[in-house]
C-alpha cells in the first residue's frame, strides 16, 4: 500500500502560532503559486479550510474564503485534487450539492469535500447566530451528507429530516465524478465515528502516533464491515520538517515549538479544546502547529521521513495532508527531495530509474 502526500493551503497566511512573520502571505496570489507548484510536483490533494476567522493568527487577522478560493484554483490547476473542508452550519446542503457539482465540472472531476461538524462556537455565533450541541452537530452532518448524495445521484430528490427538507429537488448537471465527489470527515467521539462510517467515503484524522492511528483505523474498519459498506479511505494531518541533516530538522522543531500563551495564540487553543470531544489530551506544544501535526514525527532527513510515512502506510493511511512553513519554499523542498522516495508518486519512478 502506498500513501500519497497532499497539502493544506495557507489561506491563514501562517501555520505557526508563535512565529510572527513566517515569510508567506494569506492572499490569493500566494496560495495560487503554492497550488500550482504542488500541481507541478505531484502532490495529491490541496485542502482549503472553511473558516471565516483566522484560526492561526487571531480573530482580526485576514483569511481567504474557502469556496471562492477553491473554485478559482480549479481553473488554474490541472491534476492536483481539491478538497473543500466545509461546515454544515454555514450552508444548505442542496446548495452545496449544486456548488460542488459546478466545481467538479470546472476541475474536470478533481473535487472532494471534507465535512467538518464544527467546534468553534464563537465563529458560528458571529456568522449564523446559532449553535448546536455536539450530538446535534453530528446528526445535522449525517443529514447534510444524505442530501448531498441524494442530489448528486437521483433525478428528483425528496428529503424530510429534522434539519433539512427538500421537495422534488432537481440538480443538473450532475457531478463529473459518479456517484459524486468523495466525502471525507473527521471526528473522535463515538457519535462522530458512527456518522462517518455510515455516510462518508473517507476518514480524516489529526496527526498522532502510529499506535493511536492504528486503533482508530481498526475501529472504523469494524464499523464499516458491520454496516456492510465498502472500505473507507484514511487520511491524516502532519507537519513536515525535511532537512539535509537530522540536526537541522531538530533545530527547526525546537524553534517552532517555543510557544507562549499570548492572547492571540491561546484564544483559539482554548476554544478548540473546549469545543471538541477528543480522545487525547492536547498540550500547548501540540497547538504550536495546527491539527496535532507534530505527533507523527515527520521530522528529519527525507529518507527518515519516507520511512516514517511507510510505517503509516502499513497501518492503512492513504493520504497525508501536510503543513509546512514557509510553504512555497518547503513545498518545493518536499516535492523535490521527499516525494521521489515514496511509492505511488509519479516522480518516484523517475528516481528509481535513475539509480
N, C-alpha and C positions, 0 to 999 in steps of 0.2 A: 504494500500500500504506500502511496506517495502523498505527501502533504504539500499543498500549494500555498504560496505566500501572497497575501493581499495587504492593503494599507488603509488606515484611517486617514481621511483627508483633513488637513489642518485648518478647518473653517473657523476655529477659535484663534488662529494665529500663533498657537503655542500648544505644548504638551506638558511643560514643566511648571509646577506651581511655585517654585522658589527661585526661578531664574528670570529676572525682569525682561531681558532682551535676548531672545533665542536666535536672532538673525533670520527670522521669517515673518510673513505677514498673513493676516486673515483674508486679504482681498481676493477677488475672483481671479485676477491675473496670476497671482502666485499659485493658487490652487489649480488653475488650468495648467500651468507649467509643470507642477508636480504630477498631475493626472496624465499629461501627455508623455512625460518621462517614464512613468510607470507602465504606460501602454507600450512604449518602445522597448522596455527592458523585460517584458514578460511577467509582470506581476499579474495575479489572477483577478483581484476584485478591489474596487475602491468603495469604502463605506463613507457615506455622508450622514452625519447625525442630525436629527431634527431636534434642535434646542433653540429656543428663542432668546435665552440668556446665555452668557458665556460661562460655561461650567469650569473653565480652567483659570481664567484671569479675573473673574468677578463680574457681578451683575452689569456694571456700567461699561464693560469692555465690548467692543464690536464682535459680531459673529454673523456668518453668512446664513441665509435661509436655505433649508435642505432642498425643497422640491424645485425651485427655480434654478438652483445651482446644478443639481444633477441632470435636469433637462438640458441645460446649456452644455454640460460636459458630454452628454450623449451625442451631441452634434460634432464635437471636436476630438473624439477618440474613435478608435476603430476596432479594438479587440478586447480590451480590459472590461470586465463585468462591473456593473454599477449597482450598488446596494443603498437604498434609502432606509435609514433607521427611523421609522415613523412612530408617532404616538397617537393612539386612537382617540384620546381626549380632545385633540385639536381638530379632527376632521370626521366627516361622514364616510362610511366605508364604500357606498356606491359611487361617490365622487372620487374617492381614492382609486377604486377599480378602473374608472374611466381615465384618470391621470396616469395610472400605471400602464394601462394598455397603450396610451399615446406615447409614453417614454419608451416602452418596449418597441414600438414601431420606429421611433427616432433612432434608437440604438441598434436596430435590426436584431432584436432578441437577446439583449445583454442585461436586462433589468432584473433586479431582485429586491425583496422587501425584508427588513428586519422589524418585526412588530415589538415595540417597546411599551410595556404596560404602564410605565411612568413611575418615578419615585420622587419627583421634585414638586412638592405641594405648592410652594410659593410661586413657582413659574406657572403652574396650571391655574392657580387663582388669578394671577396677573392677566393671563391671556384668555381665560374662559370663564372665570368667576365660579368655577365648580371644582370639586374634589371628591373622589370616591375612596372608600377604604380598600385595603389590599385585596381581599377576596372579590369584591365587586369589580376591581380593575381587571382581574384576570377573567371574570365572567364576561365583561364587556369585550375583552380581546378575543375570546372564543367566538362570540357573535360576529365581531369585526372580520375575523378570518373566514367564517362561513359565508358572509355576504360577498367578500372578495371572490371566493372560489365559485359561488353561485353565479355572480355577474359575469365572470370570465367564461363559464362553461355552458350556461343554459341560454337558449334563445329568448325566453321570457322568464324572469326570476321574481318569485314571491317569497317574502320572509316576514315572519311575525314573532319578534323576540322581545325580551324585556328592555333592551336598549335601542334596537333598530327595527324599523318596519319598512318594507319595500312592496309596492303594489304594481304588478305587471311591468317590472323594470326591464328595459332593453339596453344593451350595450353593444355598439358597433362602431369601429371594428373591434373584434376580439384581439387579445394579445398575439404577437408572433409566436411566443412560446406556448405550447399546449400541454396540459390544460390551462396553464397560466404561469406567470413569473414565480420562481421559488419563494416560499415564505419561511423565513428564519425567525426565531425568537429566543430570548434568554429568560432565565428565572431559576432561583434555587429553592424556593418554597415548594411544598407538595402541590399546592394549587397551580403554581406556575408550571411545574414539570408535567403535570397531568394535562393541562391545556395544550402544551406544546406537543406532547405525544399524540394527542387526538387530532390536532388541527394543522400542524406545521410540517415542513419538509426538512428543516434543519434546526439544530440546537446550538446556540452560541453561548459560550461561557466566558466569564472573566478569566484572566490568567491565574494559574495555580500550579501546584506541584503535580508530578505525574500520578502520584497516589490519589490525590483529590480528584483530578480529571478522570482517571480511570474509574473511580467509584461512580461519578455522575454518568459516564458513558454506559457503564454496565446497567445502572438503574434505568436509563432511558431506553436501552435496548430491550430490557424486560417489559417495560410498559408498552412499547411498540408491538412486541410479539404478542402480548396479551390481547391487544386490540386487533390483531390480525392485519396490521398495516405494513407497508414496505419499510425497509430500514431508513432511519434518519441519516442525514449528513451531520457532521460535527465540526464546529469551529471554535476558536479560542483567541482571545486578545493576548498580545505580548508586546513588550517594549524591547527593541533590539539595539544593542550596542556592539557593533562589529569594528574591531581594530586589528592592526597588524600583529600586535602582541597582547597577551592576556593582561600584562601590567597596565598598558594604556587603557584597556577596556575597564579595568577595575578603578583606575583613577577617574574616569568619566562617571562611573557608577557612584563613587564617593561624592563627586561634585553635585550630582543632580538629586541626591537623597539627603542633602543637608537642609532639611525642611524646618521652618519656624512657623509657629501658629499665629501668623499675622492675620489680619481681618479678612483679606481677600482670599487667601488660600484656605483658611479654615472654615469659612462660612459654608461653602459647598460640600466640604468634607463632612460636617455635622449633618447637613441636610440629606446627603446620600445615605449615611449610616442609619439615621432615624427613619428614613422613608423606605427602606428596603428590608426584606426578611432574608438575611444572608446566613449561610451555613458555617461561616468562619469569621473570626474577629479581624477587623481591619486596623492596621497601625497607621499613624501619620506618615511613616516612611513609605508604606504601600501607596498612600494617596499622593506621594510626590509626583507620580505619573498617574495616568488615567487607567481605569479598568483592571487594577491589580496586575499591571503589565510586567512588573519586575519578578513576580513569583516563578514564572517558567525558567528564569535564569538564562535568557538568550543573550548572554554577555560573554565576550571573549573573541577569539580569532574566528574567521569564517569557518574553519574546519571544526572548531569546538562547537559552534552554534549549529552547524549542519548535523553533528552527532546528536545534539540535544533535540533538534527537530525530528530526527529519525526515531528517537525514543517516544515522542508523542504520536508520530505516525503509526507506530506499532500498537498504540492504545486505540487508534481509530480516528485521530484528528485528520480531517480532510482539508481544513483551511485555517491558517493563522492570519489574523488581521493585525498587522504590525503598526506600531507607532515608533517614531524616532525624531531626533531634533539636532540641527535644523533640517527640515525634510528634503529640500532639493538636493543638498549635498549628501545626506545619508541614504536617500533612495538610490542615487547613483552608486554609492559605495556598496550597498546591499545588493543591488541588481547586478553589478559587475563582478563582485567577489564572493557573495554567498549563494545567490540563486543558481549559478552553474554547478554547484556542488550537490544540489538537491534533485533527486529523481522526479521526473514529471514536468520539469521546466524545459522549454524549447531550447534554451541555450545550454542546458546540461549535456545534451547530445553533442553539441559543438565542442564543448570542453573535453568530453570523453574521446572524441575522435582526434583531438589534438595531442592526446597523451601517447 
